[in-house]
Amino acid sequence: MALEPVPFTRPALPPIEKVVELVRGIWERGVVTNGGPVQSRFERAFVERLAWPSTAVVRNGTAAIQLLLTAVGVGARPDRDEVIVGSFTHAATVQAVRSAGGRAVFADVEDATLTADPVIVDRLVTPRTAALLVTHPFGFAADVEGLERVSRLHGIPLVFDAAAAVGVDWRGRPLSWAGDGSAFSFHATKLLCAVEAGAVSSRHYDVIERVRRLRNFGMGEWEADPAGTNGKADEFVSAVGLVALDHLDEEIAARKRHIESYSALLDEPWVMPLIQRADATSNAAAFAVRLRTTDGRPLAVDVSRALGGEGIESRRYFAGRFAVASQPTDAPTPLADRARDDVLCLPLWGSMPDSTVARVAHAVRRAANGV
């Protein structure tokens, strides 16, 4: 009998009864978007429950990056259009830079964390640099302290693509306090699922106030900011996200248990799990591994294909340079290129059965042994 397919993830949907209770109130009020009371509660909940600084909810994670970049000045001056971006990242990061009126300049990464190397970022700063945009890939924290030094030295805003970093603390404080702002995603594939939404959080209240104006077409009392867009989240996704926030800790705990099982079952020299840096906590957003033989051959492509043949979905999220990202002037990024060849994310979600973890791990071993 054929085995059931294994999806890459399942959305961490909260209890439907609690969502329906909020939706009923939305229906009765007749306020479904444009900054309704549920969205306001969702925004306050990040501050009250997760100790984030000021937060604005927006339509998705890509919009969050775009609005944050615009709020810190990207696109305001044609002679300052460069945004230095960590080169191991999703296409959406670069697309958001372009949407904000910037041009991405790629910085290579630290080999251990796959986050932008502050030394390389510093070398890439020019008079055209408008901002630094660094990704925390899979929720693995960047070198915040080193990057903040670069930001202060040059007087350039530092913002983070923190799409997968909800629930990560850095030196005893939420990662959302780092730099000049962070953009988060609450997509169905993320730890905190609001179906499709995102948020910007910043310790600078003026940044959040500008994001709030920009997300509503840039509308002021008598005129609109031309950099504005329709970046609003509606009351329904806010309701899902607000209830899901109550269950965030249990989702993280369940995923951590699965990662421990994966790590034990895949304790092999050709499997190198990515690990969080010492001064940050893990949110178990993904089980990302580097697969490479002891003689240096990358395995991720072959293993991913073999898993697919067994009905198991895996992801090579940042594989290959996306067409939107390629520029003839890009500096070499050998460490990021190497990571694209050997990083693979295995199936993971909180309610995932232990038997599925074992099935995936055994399939990975079979695939690697067959290469």
Secondary structure as UniProt FT lines:
FT   HELIX           16..29
FT   HELIX           37..50
FT   STRAND          54..58
FT   HELIX           61..71
FT   TURN            72..75
FT   TURN            78..79
FT   STRAND          82..86
FT   HELIX           91..99
FT   TURN            100..101
FT   STRAND          103..107
FT   TURN            111..113
FT   HELIX           118..124
FT   TURN            127..128
FT   STRAND          129..135
FT   HELIX           137..139
FT   HELIX           144..154
FT   STRAND          158..161
FT   TURN            163..164
FT   TURN            166..167
FT   STRAND          169..170
FT   TURN            171..172
FT   STRAND          173..174
FT   HELIX           175..177
FT   TURN            179..180
FT   STRAND          181..185
FT   TURN            188..189
FT   STRAND          198..202
FT   HELIX           205..214
FT   TURN            217..218
FT   TURN            226..227
FT   HELIX           235..245
FT   TURN            246..247
FT   HELIX           248..265
FT   TURN            269..270
FT   STRAND          271..273
FT   TURN            278..279
FT   STRAND          287..292
FT   TURN            294..295
FT   HELIX           300..309
FT   TURN            310..311
FT   TURN            317..318
FT   HELIX           323..325
FT   TURN            328..329
FT   HELIX           334..342
FT   STRAND          343..346
FT   TURN            350..351
FT   HELIX           354..370
//
